[in-house]
Amino acid sequence: MVALLLLGVSSGLPLLLTSKTLQAWMTVEGVDLKSIGLFSLVALPYSLKFLWAPILDRFALPFLGRRRGWLIILQIGLILAIAFMGFQQPAQALQLLAINALFVAFFSATQDIAGDAYRADVLAEKEMGAGAAVFVLGYRVALLITGSLALILADRISWTSVYLIMASVMIVGVIGTLIAPEPQGHIQLPASLSEAVLLPFGEFFQRLGALTGVFILCFIVLYKFGDALVNNMSTPFLLQIGFTQTDIGAIQGGMGLIATIVGALAGGAILSKIGINRSLWVFGGLQAISNFAYFMQAQLGRNYPFMVLTINIENFCAGLGTAAFVAFLMSLCNQRFSATQYALLSSLMAVSRDILVAPAGALAQATGWSLFFIISIVAAIPGLLLLPVFAPWNPKPIAVPKQ
């Protein structure tokens, strides 16, 4: 459990350093909103990681076991890539910064593949609940470090120093990998790379049906699109209406993250009572409506008490939606192929977060903040309209084979 906690920190640490925290740095350096919005494309590897996930299933490095060998190589790469980012100059060399951030995102996405597979391999059935919770706790602690502490530090020291400090924190992942136990028993590698690639995808569509499978994949892309639009532009918005980096770091990165955790825990408890399908309906609706708080913030401007309320409402509802969404993704996976199938599904989940939101900066610049937040509410509707197809309010359970 200690190892999983440290691996959770290592998994969560790079994400904000190439997204919201980097956006804050770019905003302070005077980079235009359009470029800041387009920078979400550097996170493309999170959306495409399913393409190379079978490689990690098929091949094992000759040290530290099947999963840990990959983990430690990727963690060392992340330490170097994050440290190098600290020496970039956003205002003068934006393309070089984008390339550097792309390397960080690639190493991070691949680390997620190996980490997810390691958890599936090492945890006994009775340990899975605790193991997943501990890993998520580590992940959220990392988001607190990079989303709150990093911004607070940036008001006091240079961004170069901030990124060097963040790179040094990645060492906890190396420690976690070194102390992590090897899974018991012998795991048979796929006989070929083609087998590792084809079987998981074929089984998914064969079990669910081709048309239903396509609808589900579209839903995964769209369900959190409205939330992703707001999340992509919230930091530049708050900076532009007069809040400081310390304000945002303390409230958005600190209190807001706690609200997300509370929302996820509450969502898990409610989900156990009403089921996955109804949770997708209820939490998805609340997730969309919560964006109205940002619309009100745009009307009020630099109003500190309402900023606290806005961030807590939006993050709590996002946590509810995440609880239902992750449970739904897990319910779709056949345990025989869970690593590759979950990589596929989580990659599609990242499409709205990283690709569809790329024009968000240009959209906010063209429409103004108030209309932008109304558009973000409308953007949540298509995903909800797909729910009756495969997740009706009164569901018929989908049989998922365990072996």
matplotlib code that plots the C-alpha trace (Angstrom):
import matplotlib.pyplot as plt

x = [0.0, 2.9, 4.3, 0.9, 0.6, 4.0, 3.2, 0.0, 2.0, 4.3, 1.3, -0.5, 2.5, 3.1, -0.5, -0.9, 2.7, 1.7, -1.8, -3.2, 0.1, 1.8, -1.2, -0.6, 3.1, 2.2, -0.5, 1.9, 4.5, 2.0, 1.2, -2.1, -5.3, -5.4, -2.0, -2.8, -5.9, -4.0, -1.5, -4.0, -2.8, 0.5, -1.5, -2.3, -0.5, -3.1, -5.7, -3.6, -1.9, -4.1, -2.0, 1.1, -0.4, -0.1, 3.6, 3.9, 1.7, 3.8, 7.4, 9.1, 12.4, 15.2, 15.1, 12.6, 9.9, 7.3, 5.8, 8.4, 11.1, 9.0, 7.9, 11.5, 12.7, 9.7, 10.1, 13.7, 12.6, 10.0, 12.5, 14.7, 11.9, 10.2, 13.5, 14.3, 10.9, 12.0, 14.6, 12.1, 11.0, 7.3, 7.3, 10.4, 10.4, 6.8, 7.5, 10.4, 8.2, 5.5, 7.9, 9.3, 5.7, 4.9, 7.7, 6.5, 3.0, 4.2, 6.3, 3.5, 0.8, 3.0, 3.7, -0.1, -0.3, 2.3, 1.0, -2.6, -1.4, 0.8, -2.2, -4.2, -1.4, -0.4, -3.6, -5.6, -9.4, -9.9, -7.1, -8.4, -10.7, -8.0, -5.3, -7.3, -8.2, -4.6, -3.4, -6.1, -5.1, -1.5, -2.7, -4.7, -1.8, 0.3, -2.4, -2.4, 1.4, 1.4, -1.9, -1.6, 1.9, 3.5, 1.4, 2.0, 5.8, 5.6, 4.6, 7.8, 10.5, 11.2, 9.2, 12.6, 13.0, 9.4, 9.8, 13.1, 11.4, 8.5, 11.1, 12.7, 9.3, 9.2, 11.9, 9.1, 7.9, 11.3, 11.3, 7.8, 8.9, 12.0, 10.0, 7.0, 6.6, 6.5, 3.1, 3.0, 2.7, 3.8, 2.1, 2.0, 2.9, 0.8, 2.3, 2.7, 2.2, -0.7, -2.4, -1.9, -3.4, -6.3, -8.0, -8.9, -10.6, -12.3, -13.7, -15.1, -17.2, -18.2, -19.6, -21.4, -22.3, -20.7, -23.4, -23.7, -19.9, -19.6, -22.2, -20.4, -17.1, -18.8, -20.3, -16.9, -15.6, -18.5, -19.6, -17.2, -16.7, -18.6, -16.6, -13.3, -14.0, -14.3, -11.4, -9.2, -9.9, -10.6, -7.1, -6.6, -10.2, -9.5, -6.2, -7.7, -10.5, -8.0, -7.2, -3.5, -1.6, -1.6, -5.5, -5.9, -3.3, -4.9, -8.5, -8.6, -5.6, -6.2, -9.8, -11.1, -9.1, -10.5, -14.0, -13.3, -12.2, -15.3, -17.4, -15.8, -16.3, -19.9, -20.5, -19.2, -21.5, -24.6, -23.6, -23.7, -27.4, -28.7, -26.4, -24.1, -26.7, -28.7, -25.5, -24.5, -27.8, -27.9, -24.2, -23.9, -26.7, -25.3, -21.8, -23.3, -25.4, -22.4, -20.7, -23.4, -21.4, -18.6, -21.1, -22.1, -18.5, -18.0, -20.8, -19.5, -15.8, -13.2, -15.5, -13.4, -16.3, -18.1, -14.9, -14.6, -18.2, -17.8, -14.7, -16.2, -19.5, -17.8, -15.2, -17.6, -20.0, -17.0, -16.0, -19.5, -19.3, -15.9, -17.1, -19.9, -17.7, -14.8, -17.2, -18.8, -15.4, -14.4, -17.8, -17.0, -13.7, -13.1, -10.4, -8.6, -7.8, -8.3, -4.9, -5.4, -9.2, -8.9, -6.1, -8.4, -11.4, -9.3, -7.6, -11.0, -11.9, -8.9, -10.0, -12.4, -10.0, -7.0, -8.1, -11.7, -10.9, -8.0, -10.1, -11.4, -9.0, -10.0, -13.7, -13.4, -11.5, -14.2, -17.3, -16.2, -16.2, -20.0, -21.1, -18.2, -19.5, -23.0, -21.6, -19.8, -23.2, -24.7, -21.6, -22.5, -25.9, -24.8, -23.2, -26.3, -28.5, -26.6, -27.5, -30.8, -29.1, -26.9, -27.5, -31.3, -32.7, -34.0, -31.0, -30.6, -27.2, -24.5, -22.7, -19.0, -16.9, -14.3, -11.9]
y = [0.0, 2.4, 1.6, 2.3, 5.6, 6.7, 5.4, 7.4, 10.6, 9.8, 9.2, 12.5, 14.8, 15.5, 16.2, 19.8, 20.7, 20.4, 21.9, 24.2, 25.1, 25.6, 27.8, 30.0, 30.4, 31.3, 33.8, 35.6, 35.7, 37.4, 34.5, 35.1, 33.1, 31.3, 29.8, 28.9, 27.0, 25.2, 24.0, 21.4, 19.5, 18.7, 16.2, 14.2, 11.1, 10.7, 10.3, 7.9, 5.7, 2.8, 2.6, 1.5, -0.1, -3.6, -3.1, -3.0, -6.2, -8.0, -7.1, -7.1, -5.3, -7.5, -5.9, -5.3, -7.4, -7.0, -3.8, -2.2, -2.2, 0.0, 2.2, 3.1, 4.0, 6.2, 7.9, 8.8, 10.2, 12.3, 13.7, 14.9, 16.2, 18.2, 19.7, 20.7, 22.5, 24.9, 26.4, 27.1, 30.7, 30.7, 34.3, 33.7, 30.0, 28.7, 25.8, 24.4, 24.6, 22.6, 19.9, 19.6, 19.4, 16.7, 14.6, 15.0, 14.0, 10.9, 9.6, 10.3, 8.6, 5.5, 5.5, 5.4, 2.3, 0.5, 1.7, 0.6, -2.8, -3.2, -2.6, -5.1, -7.7, -7.2, -6.8, -9.7, -9.4, -8.5, -5.8, -4.0, -1.5, -0.4, -0.4, 1.7, 4.2, 4.5, 5.1, 7.8, 9.4, 9.7, 11.0, 13.7, 14.7, 15.2, 17.4, 19.4, 19.8, 20.9, 22.8, 24.6, 24.6, 25.3, 28.4, 29.7, 29.2, 30.9, 34.2, 33.9, 32.2, 31.8, 29.4, 27.7, 26.9, 25.7, 23.2, 21.9, 21.4, 19.5, 17.3, 16.4, 15.3, 12.7, 10.8, 9.4, 7.4, 5.8, 4.9, 3.5, 1.3, 0.0, -1.0, -2.4, -6.2, -8.3, -9.9, -13.5, -16.3, -16.5, -14.3, -15.6, -12.9, -12.6, -14.9, -12.1, -8.3, -8.8, -11.0, -8.3, -5.7, -7.5, -9.7, -6.9, -4.7, -7.6, -8.9, -5.5, -5.1, -8.7, -8.6, -5.3, -5.3, -3.0, -0.2, -0.1, -0.2, 2.8, 4.8, 4.0, 5.2, 8.5, 8.9, 8.5, 11.3, 13.6, 13.0, 15.4, 17.8, 20.7, 20.2, 20.0, 23.3, 25.2, 23.3, 24.3, 28.0, 28.5, 29.6, 32.2, 33.4, 33.9, 35.6, 38.0, 39.1, 40.1, 37.1, 36.4, 33.2, 32.7, 33.1, 30.5, 28.1, 28.3, 28.1, 26.3, 24.0, 23.5, 23.9, 23.0, 19.7, 18.8, 19.5, 17.1, 14.4, 14.9, 14.8, 11.6, 9.9, 11.1, 10.0, 6.5, 6.2, 7.4, 5.2, 2.1, 3.0, 4.0, 2.1, 3.2, 4.1, 6.4, 8.0, 8.8, 10.7, 12.5, 13.4, 14.3, 16.8, 18.3, 18.5, 20.5, 22.9, 23.6, 25.5, 28.2, 29.2, 30.4, 32.3, 34.2, 34.8, 36.4, 38.8, 39.6, 39.9, 39.8, 38.8, 36.6, 34.9, 34.0, 32.7, 30.3, 29.2, 28.8, 26.6, 24.4, 23.9, 23.1, 20.8, 18.9, 18.2, 17.2, 14.7, 13.3, 12.9, 11.3, 8.7, 7.5, 7.7, 5.7, 3.0, 2.8, 2.4, -0.4, -2.1, -2.3, -4.2, -7.9, -8.8, -10.8, -7.6, -5.0, -3.2, -2.6, -2.1, 0.4, 2.2, 2.5, 3.8, 6.2, 7.5, 8.3, 10.0, 12.3, 13.3, 15.9, 17.1, 17.5, 17.7, 18.9, 21.8, 23.1, 25.9, 26.9, 29.9, 31.2, 30.6, 32.6, 35.3, 35.6, 35.3, 36.8, 34.9, 35.0, 33.5, 31.0, 29.5, 29.2, 27.4, 25.0, 24.1, 23.4, 21.3, 18.8, 18.0, 15.6, 13.2, 13.0, 12.5, 9.2, 7.7, 6.1, 4.0, 1.9, 3.2, 3.5, 4.8, 1.2, -0.8, -4.4, -5.6, -6.2, -9.5, -9.0, -12.2, -12.5, -14.8]
z = [0.0, 0.7, -2.8, -4.4, -2.5, -3.9, -7.4, -7.2, -6.5, -9.4, -11.8, -10.9, -10.7, -14.5, -15.5, -14.3, -15.2, -18.8, -18.4, -15.8, -14.0, -17.3, -18.4, -15.4, -16.3, -19.9, -18.9, -16.6, -19.4, -21.7, -24.1, -25.9, -25.0, -28.4, -27.9, -24.3, -25.5, -28.3, -25.7, -24.6, -27.7, -26.0, -23.9, -27.0, -25.7, -22.9, -25.6, -27.8, -25.2, -26.2, -29.4, -27.6, -24.5, -26.1, -26.3, -22.5, -22.3, -24.9, -23.9, -20.5, -19.8, -18.3, -14.8, -12.0, -13.5, -16.2, -15.0, -12.6, -15.3, -17.5, -14.6, -13.4, -17.0, -17.5, -14.1, -14.8, -18.2, -16.4, -13.9, -16.7, -19.0, -16.2, -15.0, -18.6, -18.9, -16.1, -18.4, -21.2, -22.1, -23.0, -24.4, -26.7, -27.6, -27.5, -29.9, -27.9, -24.8, -26.6, -27.7, -24.2, -22.7, -25.3, -24.1, -20.5, -21.5, -23.5, -20.6, -18.2, -20.3, -20.7, -17.0, -16.4, -18.7, -16.7, -13.3, -14.1, -15.2, -12.1, -9.8, -11.7, -11.4, -7.8, -5.9, -4.7, -5.0, -1.3, -1.7, -4.8, -3.0, -0.6, -3.3, -5.7, -2.9, -1.8, -5.3, -5.9, -2.7, -3.9, -7.3, -5.6, -3.3, -6.5, -8.0, -4.7, -5.0, -8.7, -8.7, -5.4, -4.0, -7.4, -8.0, -4.5, -4.9, -8.3, -6.6, -4.5, -6.6, -10.4, -12.5, -13.3, -9.6, -9.4, -12.1, -10.7, -7.4, -9.1, -10.9, -7.6, -6.2, -8.9, -7.0, -4.7, -7.7, -8.2, -4.5, -4.8, -7.8, -6.0, -2.9, -4.8, -4.5, -7.6, -8.3, -7.2, -9.8, -13.4, -16.0, -19.5, -22.0, -25.2, -27.9, -30.3, -30.6, -33.0, -30.4, -27.7, -30.0, -31.7, -29.0, -26.5, -29.2, -30.9, -27.6, -26.6, -29.8, -29.9, -26.4, -26.6, -30.3, -32.9, -32.9, -29.1, -28.8, -31.1, -29.1, -25.9, -27.3, -28.4, -25.0, -23.3, -25.4, -24.8, -21.2, -19.6, -22.5, -20.9, -17.7, -19.7, -21.5, -18.1, -16.6, -19.6, -19.3, -15.6, -14.6, -17.4, -16.6, -12.9, -13.6, -16.1, -13.8, -11.1, -8.9, -8.0, -8.5, -4.8, -4.7, -7.4, -5.9, -2.5, -3.5, -6.9, -6.4, -2.6, -1.5, -5.0, -5.0, -1.6, -3.0, -5.9, -3.5, -1.3, -4.4, -5.6, -2.2, -2.0, -5.6, -4.7, -1.8, -3.7, -6.7, -4.4, -3.7, -7.1, -9.5, -12.2, -14.9, -12.7, -11.4, -14.9, -15.4, -12.1, -11.8, -15.4, -15.1, -12.0, -13.6, -16.5, -14.4, -12.1, -14.9, -14.4, -11.3, -13.6, -15.6, -12.5, -11.6, -14.9, -14.1, -10.6, -11.6, -8.8, -6.0, -3.6, -1.6, -4.7, -6.3, -3.3, -3.8, -7.6, -7.4, -4.7, -6.5, -9.9, -8.3, -6.1, -9.1, -11.2, -8.5, -8.6, -12.3, -12.1, -9.6, -11.9, -15.0, -13.7, -12.3, -15.8, -17.5, -15.1, -15.7, -19.4, -19.1, -19.4, -16.8, -19.4, -21.3, -18.7, -19.2, -22.9, -22.8, -19.9, -21.8, -24.8, -22.7, -20.6, -23.8, -25.2, -22.0, -22.4, -26.0, -24.7, -22.0, -24.3, -28.0, -28.3, -25.9, -28.0, -29.5, -26.1, -25.8, -29.3, -28.4, -25.1, -26.9, -29.6, -27.4, -24.1, -20.8, -20.1, -23.4, -23.2, -20.0, -21.4, -24.4, -21.9, -20.4, -23.9, -24.7, -22.0, -23.5, -26.4, -24.0, -21.8, -24.9, -25.6, -22.2, -23.1, -25.8, -23.4, -19.9, -19.4, -16.1, -15.4, -16.6, -17.7, -16.5, -19.0, -18.5, -18.4, -18.4, -15.7, -17.5]

ax = plt.figure().add_subplot(projection="3d")
ax.plot(x, y, z, "-o")
ax.set_aspect("equal")
plt.show()
